[in-house]
Amino acid sequence: MRIAILGAGSAGVCTALELARRGHAADLYDENPEPVTRASQNNEGKIHLGLVYAKDDSLKTARTMILGAIHFTACLKRWIDLDQHDACISSPYYYAVHRGTMTDPDHLERHYDQCKRMLADACASTGLSYMDGERRLLVEKLSTREMEELVDREYFLSLFRTSERAVDPRVVGDRLRAAVHANSRVRFIANARVSDAAWSDGTRLRVSFRLNGEEYSETYDQVVNALWHGRLEIDAKLGLAPERDWLYRYKLGGWLNAPVEPKTVPSLTIVLGPFGDLVNFGPRGLYLSWYPVGMIGTSRDLKPPEWDLSLPEASRRAVLRDSYEELRRRCPPLRSLDYAECVAEPAGGVIFAWGATDIHNEDSPLHTRYQIGIHSVRNYHSVNTGKYTMGPYLGYKTAERVLGIA
């Protein structure tokens, strides 16, 4: 069986590695020179437990994220080494409720209690755990005095301590890349821009791509479309254009690559609305983003613009510095760190979600992420991971789908 995987991001690479683990070869296409680049490693790496999706009263998004979260390390350990005590694990998140939030702290507290219950139930029913050990979600509202030690009350209503964490996506990306290159069953085709997919004889699929200025095509028994910012365009070539609204966004944040003591600066998610994140990875530094500054562009095209290529380096650095300043105003412990251009590393990525309005809109579908997963038509499988959290689990499930197991 000949298998093609279009897109070597998190989901595509995990699909290829799982197929290889089960004895099947796959061709893995990507327009970049290496696998697991762009959005797959240019993000905060949060392994979501549903806390940030309090606008979804159905709890479907929280339930979906928890499913991905408890499978995250279990799946990754099938293909790479990832230890619980690795330097790639962040300090636990605090959730800071910003003035102007889209919902009140009492509603958030009720939602967090439901996330606690759902994680406990999911761990009990599967035998899995969160981040390879935890089966209970901690969410604790801090006193005013405790809150003032971490955030500026001018901006915030309340603060919750949680046990939600992030992984450094750069570390995970490095190890997934190494696993791809070391696996003889995975043929990585670099710098290949996929332009078309079509059923060639009613059963097999022909994949067309451009490589080194030349056009090529290969025919396959199974094709996985795990492209991120080009997935809809290839779906449309097969008559599978979506019948709902969608929105591509390009968000720019970045890293301060200098060691930080875990207790010096908190990992912080600011809720609920278009705010930002601050993530402390200890010896690997800080990740930070501030949505009003870092949201560079939106698009409803089948394939969005090449924002990565069009934004000058000076502009990228200005966005990262301005994001730091916004977070510095809100988080006093951050003021103890000097911003230095020599350790600043801007990092941007495309975000895809269903819906036509941005998260500034309280009714935007972007406040949900449960309508994701694998859409199969015969031997063609289009994969929408939705969030970084879901990549390994959906890669594993996509491999099973290709093999006719699920």
Beta strands, then each sheet from edge to edge (+ up, - down):
strand 1: 3-6
strand 2: 26-29
strand 3: 93-98
strand 4: 139-141
strand 5: 156-162
strand 6: 186-189
strand 7: 192-199
strand 8: 205-211
strand 9: 214-220
strand 10: 222-225
strand 11: 246-256
strand 12: 267-271
strand 13: 276-280
strand 14: 286-290
strand 15: 295-299
strand 16: 344-354
strand 17: 373-377
strand 18: 380-384
sheet 1: 6+ 2+ 1+ 10+ 18+ 17-
sheet 2: 4+ 5- 3+ 12+ 13- 14+ 11- 15+
sheet 3: 4+ 5- 3+ 12+ 13- 14+ 11- 16+
sheet 4: 7+ 8- 9+
end
